[in-house]
Every structure is written in C-alpha cells, then in structure tokens.
Amino acid sequence: MSKVSFVIPCYYSEKTLPSVVREIDEAMKERKETYEVIMVNDGSEDGTWEAIRTLCEEDGEGRRGINFARNFGQHAALMAGIKEADGDVILCLDDDGQTPADAAGKLLAAIEDGADVVYARYDRAHHSLFRSFGTAMNEFLSDKLLGKPKGIAITSFFAMKRFVADEVVRYENAYPYVVGLILRTTRNIVNVDVEHRERTNGRSGYTFSKLLSLWMNGFTAFSVTPLRAATCAGSVFAFVGFVYGIYTIIKKFVNPNVPMGFSALISAIVFIGGMLMLMLGMVGEYVGRTYISVNQAPQYVVREKTDVRKQS
C-alpha cells in the first residue's frame, strides 16, 4: 500500500487550516491508505504556527510542522514540505480551503492510472480579478517559456510521484519555482476537473510584487528564451536602423532639399535606447540571480519543527 504525503504551505491561515486538515482526514478514511500532513508556516505573524502545533499534538504520527524564520514565498514552502515528505505520492494544496481536499481521491486515481503529475483544473476559479490575472500570466509564461504541454492547466492543487519529487528537491539554489522544476522532469502531466470554492476567510497572500517575483523566477531560472528574444529584437532593430539609414542617404541624394528630420532622429534614439536598457536589465537579472546562487543564498531558513513522534 502506498503512502501519501500532503504538503500545505501556510500563510496567515490560523482560522482555515484546521478545517483543511480535518477534511484531508475524512477523505483519506475512505481510501484507507497511509498518509501524513506536512504544514509549512511561511513567516505568518498571526496564530498560524500555534494552530500547526495544536494539529500536530492531536496526531503526532501523521502530522508535522515546519516554521520558517521569515516569509520566503509559497514555492520555498512547497520545497521545504516536499523535502520533508516521505510518501510515495506527494499532494500539494492550499491552506485556505479553496482547493477541495475531499477531491484528493481524483488526483490520486490519476496517479494510479499512470500519470507522473496531476493538476486540478477548475471550470470556474473563485479568485479575485487581480489573482485571476496573475494566474493567466503564469499560464502564459509556462506555455511560452517553459514548454508546458498544450491544454494543461497549472494550479496550486497537484500531486506528483516520488521520483518527480526527488528530482524537484535536487534543486538547491535560491528562487525555486516548482512548476519549472516539474516541467523539466516530465511531460507525463494530466488534469482532473474539480470544483474551486469561494474564499470564506481572509484574502490571497499574493501581492503584485510577489506575483512579479514569481514570474521572474519562472522565466529567468528555468528558461533562456527571454535572452534569445532580446537577441532577436536587437537584430531586428539593427536591421531596420540600417535600412532606414540607407533610405535616408538615397533620399538626400535624390532630393538635396529634403530637410533632415530632427524629431524622427530623437524618437529613434529614445526608442532604441529604451530597448537597449530593457535588454541590459534583462541580462543583469540573469547575472544577479547567478551571483546570488553562487553565494549560496538559502531557499528558506527553518526556525523550528514540530514533530511529536521524534520528541516522544
């Protein structure tokens, strides 16, 4: 019989986390499989860690908690939870109750049918407009930059086989991006349809800066496509500038009285200069992240763990 590890990144979820864990318990009773629940507190300053400790004390054998020293982000929390998990299947879900834990059986069934990774797909996601935009951008980047299989939806409710998890946690550099790590491991990915719930408490922890950071992680850590795009754009602009220069010279020879366009020249300089600065900034982003990784910046820092079975 296989063992299932549930990994829950937690951020300001003291009120919602207990119901999520109990829903997992109810769902797994029907399957009668061995399972564990690993909860990672990502620097929450409310009572989330105390809620995790209480849940672990209730079931020291099946629940474990990890407390970060500060906020490192959802994907860092996922990495910590996956590294701690020892199940044959790792199933990740949110802490707010919007991802239905009672639908875990659908994801596990797809794994049993041969898929390496299974993502939940929602007919109608109950996200805010801002979060929906972020999800759409994430899908776009995954399609264009990371080679995501066509038609596959990427969500925060997913399951993976042990060998995929082992490959994911081999990544030890800063700026982890779990989607990119999965996509470079396997293309045997499927979707299952589940219902996405309304948020009943609190609000999404993703701000614009966090979403921007997530996108940057995705396309600078796992793809060189932006650099290639910058090279192509530079080549195109250089060619257009050369052709326009030839055109200007010929026009001057044909009609010497044609005035030279000062405003057009300034516009071209500003436009091309802006593009150069953008491309230089893109290269700098890659170099900066390489520098940080070489200096071994941590993915996360664990302040403490709650594991009653090891304390007894």
C-alpha positions in Angstrom: 0.0 0.0 0.0 1.4 3.4 -1.0 1.8 6.3 1.4 0.5 9.8 0.5 2.2 13.0 1.8 0.0 16.1 1.9 2.1 19.4 1.8 0.3 22.6 2.8 2.1 26.0 2.5 0.6 28.1 5.3 0.4 31.9 5.4 -2.0 33.7 7.8 -4.3 30.7 7.9 -4.9 30.0 11.6 -8.7 30.1 11.0 -8.8 27.9 7.8 -6.0 25.4 8.3 -7.7 23.1 10.9 -10.7 22.6 8.7 -8.5 21.8 5.7 -6.6 19.1 7.7 -9.7 17.6 9.0 -11.1 17.4 5.5 -8.0 15.5 4.5 -8.6 13.1 7.3 -12.1 12.5 6.2 -11.1 12.0 2.6 -8.3 9.5 3.4 -10.6 7.4 5.7 -12.5 6.4 2.6 -9.3 5.3 0.8 -7.8 3.6 3.8 -4.3 4.5 2.8 -1.3 5.6 5.0 -0.8 9.3 4.8 0.8 12.3 6.5 0.2 16.0 6.6 3.1 18.4 6.4 2.3 22.1 7.2 4.9 24.8 6.5 4.4 28.2 8.1 5.8 30.7 5.7 6.5 33.5 8.2 3.0 34.2 9.3 2.8 36.6 12.2 -0.7 35.6 13.4 -1.5 32.3 15.2 -0.8 30.0 12.2 2.2 28.4 13.9 0.3 27.8 17.1 -2.5 26.2 15.0 0.0 23.9 13.4 1.5 22.9 16.7 -2.0 22.1 18.0 -2.8 20.0 15.0 0.5 18.1 15.4 -0.2 17.4 19.0 -3.5 15.9 18.1 -1.8 13.4 15.8 1.9 13.2 16.3 2.3 10.2 14.0 0.6 11.7 11.0 1.3 15.4 11.1 4.4 17.5 11.0 5.0 21.2 11.1 7.8 23.5 9.8 8.2 27.1 10.9 10.2 29.5 8.6 12.3 32.2 10.2 10.6 34.7 7.8 8.5 34.8 4.7 10.2 33.1 1.8 7.2 32.6 -0.5 4.9 29.8 -1.5 7.3 27.9 -3.6 10.0 27.9 -1.0 7.4 26.5 1.4 6.5 23.8 -1.1 10.2 22.9 -1.5 10.5 22.5 2.3 7.4 20.4 2.6 8.3 18.2 -0.4 11.8 17.7 1.0 10.3 16.6 4.4 7.8 14.3 2.8 8.5 10.6 2.6 5.3 9.4 0.8 5.2 7.5 -2.5 2.9 10.3 -3.8 3.1 14.0 -2.7 -0.1 16.0 -2.9 0.1 19.8 -2.5 -2.8 22.1 -1.8 -3.7 25.5 -0.4 -4.3 26.4 3.3 -7.5 28.5 2.6 -9.9 25.7 1.8 -10.5 26.9 -1.7 -8.7 23.8 -3.1 -11.1 21.0 -2.0 -9.2 18.4 0.0 -12.1 16.0 -0.4 -11.2 15.8 -4.1 -7.7 14.4 -3.4 -9.0 11.0 -4.5 -9.4 12.2 -8.1 -5.8 13.3 -8.2 -4.6 10.0 -6.6 -6.7 8.0 -9.0 -5.0 9.7 -12.0 -1.6 8.9 -10.5 -2.6 5.3 -10.2 -3.7 5.4 -13.8 -0.1 6.2 -14.9 0.3 10.0 -14.8 3.5 11.3 -13.3 2.0 14.6 -12.2 -1.7 15.6 -11.9 -3.0 19.2 -11.7 -6.5 20.1 -10.7 -8.4 22.1 -13.3 -11.2 24.4 -12.3 -14.2 25.1 -14.5 -14.7 28.4 -12.6 -12.0 29.7 -10.3 -13.2 31.8 -7.4 -10.2 34.2 -7.4 -10.2 37.9 -7.3 -9.7 39.8 -10.6 -6.1 40.5 -9.7 -5.3 36.9 -8.8 -7.0 35.7 -11.9 -4.8 38.0 -14.0 -1.8 36.6 -12.2 -2.9 33.0 -12.9 -3.4 33.9 -16.6 0.1 35.4 -16.8 1.6 32.3 -15.1 -0.1 30.1 -17.6 1.2 32.2 -20.5 4.8 32.1 -19.2 4.6 28.4 -18.6 3.4 27.9 -22.2 5.8 30.2 -24.0 8.9 29.9 -21.8 8.8 26.5 -20.0 7.3 24.3 -22.7 4.2 23.3 -20.8 2.1 20.7 -22.6 -0.7 22.2 -24.6 -4.0 22.3 -22.9 -2.7 21.5 -19.4 -3.8 23.9 -16.7 -1.3 24.7 -13.9 -2.8 25.2 -10.4 -1.7 25.1 -6.7 -3.6 21.8 -6.2 -1.5 19.0 -7.7 0.0 15.6 -7.0 3.3 14.0 -8.1 5.0 10.7 -8.0 8.0 10.1 -5.7 10.6 10.2 -8.5 9.4 13.6 -9.6 9.6 14.9 -6.0 13.1 13.6 -5.7 14.1 15.4 -8.8 12.4 18.6 -7.7 14.3 18.7 -4.3 17.6 18.2 -6.0 17.4 22.0 -6.8 19.2 23.8 -4.0 19.6 27.3 -5.4 17.7 30.3 -4.4 14.5 31.3 -6.2 12.8 27.9 -6.5 9.9 27.6 -9.0 8.2 24.2 -8.6 6.3 24.4 -11.9 9.6 24.8 -13.8 11.2 22.0 -11.8 8.3 19.7 -12.7 8.3 20.6 -16.3 12.0 19.9 -16.7 11.4 16.5 -15.2 8.4 15.1 -17.0 5.8 15.8 -19.7 3.5 13.0 -18.5 1.1 15.5 -16.9 -2.7 15.4 -16.9 -5.6 17.4 -15.5 -8.6 16.3 -13.5 -11.6 18.6 -13.0 -12.5 19.7 -9.5 -14.7 22.4 -8.1 -12.9 25.5 -6.8 -14.5 27.0 -3.7 -15.3 30.5 -2.7 -12.9 32.1 -0.1 -14.6 32.1 3.3 -11.9 33.8 5.3 -9.1 36.3 4.7 -7.7 37.2 1.3 -5.0 36.0 -1.0 -1.4 36.4 0.2 -0.2 37.3 -3.3 0.5 40.9 -3.9 1.7 42.4 -7.2 5.3 42.4 -6.0 5.0 38.7 -5.1 3.4 37.8 -8.4 6.1 39.7 -10.3 8.8 37.9 -8.3 7.1 34.6 -9.1 7.1 35.4 -12.9 10.7 36.4 -12.8 11.6 33.2 -11.0 9.8 31.3 -13.7 11.5 32.7 -16.8 14.9 33.6 -15.5 15.7 30.5 -13.5 14.4 27.9 -16.0 14.4 29.4 -19.4 16.9 31.3 -21.7 14.0 32.3 -24.0 13.9 35.9 -22.9 17.6 36.3 -23.7 17.0 34.8 -27.1 14.1 37.1 -27.6 16.3 40.1 -26.7 18.9 38.9 -29.2 16.3 38.6 -32.0 14.8 42.0 -31.1 18.2 43.6 -31.2 18.9 42.1 -34.6 15.6 43.3 -36.0 16.1 46.8 -34.7 19.7 46.9 -36.0 18.5 45.8 -39.4 15.6 48.3 -39.5 18.0 51.0 -38.5 20.5 50.1 -41.2 17.8 50.0 -43.9 16.4 53.3 -42.7 19.9 54.8 -42.8 20.3 53.7 -46.4 16.9 55.1 -47.3 17.8 58.5 -45.7 21.1 58.7 -47.7 19.3 57.8 -51.0 16.6 60.3 -50.3 19.1 63.0 -49.7 20.9 62.3 -53.0 17.7 62.2 -54.9 16.4 65.5 -53.4 19.1 67.5 -51.6 16.4 70.0 -50.4 14.7 67.4 -48.2 15.2 68.6 -44.6 16.6 66.0 -42.2 14.1 65.0 -39.5 15.4 66.0 -36.1 12.3 64.8 -34.2 12.4 61.5 -36.0 16.0 61.1 -35.1 15.4 61.8 -31.5 12.4 59.4 -31.4 14.5 56.7 -32.9 17.3 57.3 -30.4 15.0 57.3 -27.4 13.2 54.1 -28.6 16.3 52.2 -29.4 18.0 53.4 -26.2 15.0 52.3 -24.2 15.1 48.8 -25.8 18.8 48.6 -25.1 18.3 49.5 -21.4 15.5 46.9 -21.2 17.7 44.2 -22.7 20.6 45.2 -20.5 18.3 45.0 -17.4 17.2 41.5 -18.5 20.8 40.3 -18.8 21.5 42.0 -15.4 18.6 40.0 -13.9 20.2 36.7 -15.0 23.7 37.8 -13.8 22.3 39.0 -10.5 20.5 35.7 -9.8 23.5 33.7 -10.8 25.6 35.8 -8.4 23.1 35.2 -5.6 23.1 31.5 -6.3 26.9 31.3 -6.4 26.9 32.9 -2.9 24.6 30.1 -1.7 21.6 32.3 -0.7 19.2 29.9 1.1 15.9 28.9 -0.4 14.5 29.2 3.2 15.5 29.1 6.8 13.7 26.9 9.3 13.3 28.3 12.7 11.9 25.1 14.2 10.0 22.0 13.5 7.1 20.3 15.4 7.3 16.6 15.2 5.8 14.9 18.2 6.8 11.4 17.2 10.5 12.5 17.4 10.1 14.2 20.7 8.5 11.3 22.5 
